[in-house]
Amino acid sequence: MARILLTGANGFVGKVLQRRLRQDQHELIGTVASLPSPEDQGGDYEVMDICDGAGVDAIIARLQPTHLIHLAAISNVALSFKEPLLTWNTNVIGTLNLMESLKSHAPDCFTLFVSSSEVYGETFKRGQPLDESAPCAPMNPYAASKLAAEHAVTQYLRQGLGGVIVRPFNHIGPGQSADFVVASFARQIALIEAGLQEPVLMVGNLDASRDFLSVDDVCDGYARLVELSGRPLAHRVYNLSSGASTRIRAVLDEILAQTTVPIEIHTDPERLRPSDIPVAAGSNQRIKAELGWQPTIPLAQTVNAILGYWREHVRQTLQH
């Protein structure tokens, strides 16, 4: 049984991954920037600021993890433009603090570093699913900081620490922030159905295509990499992707088909990004061949669950 230290444990992905790892009977300690509310507490949490090197050192030395899954990050692209220093400090220096501490106090620990498909950036303009050998050309501070952190982690792997880097594509599911496109659609529709918003849905670029995955499939990929960490992996970097892209308009149509009221669609100029990539998709051939991983949850099922989550969220809000 592994003793896993999970950073960012109370985030959208962290909560789902906690459930999965506990099903696999692992010992799990989640780190959080501040203790979650009582209803979110379901296990052991450690308050840890990854930007505080001494604090990270103390926790790693005390807990002696066999595995580190590093999710904690500034992951909002818009915020990365507004707060570049916070983004670089958290995503790069925070990662360096963890790796330095492992090198000193838990050198046998296996690190799963969660990067992002955003690192490919401009290369998506090729218009085809990218594999792990595609050039990285970040287009925003978030993506650039993730790529810098990848390089940092790679230096420690070269020095003999165990680990792997994953680049997940657009993963969605219940509980994701409404800052992200599918959750934004679902939240607005739930508010409209409840009479709390005019029957007008504000959208950005609906013609863009993205490689959407269920967060449960992504967490399955992370769990498999942890399970196989005892044997040498053939590569240091793996995409987690569906291998195909879906137009955002098609995702919206899927949600609208389940609505109970007529809704108008309006484009909000604030939601349009001048640097938007028309098509972004990744090849999953490497991880499929080596680990047998591929997504199994249909996009429609995930979209249905997201709408159900926001309807329940709005219903509970009205009751309080």
Order of alpha helices (4+ residues) and beta strands (2+ residues): beta-alpha-beta-beta-alpha-beta-alpha-alpha-alpha-beta-alpha-beta-beta-alpha-beta-beta-beta-alpha-beta-beta-alpha-beta-alpha-alpha
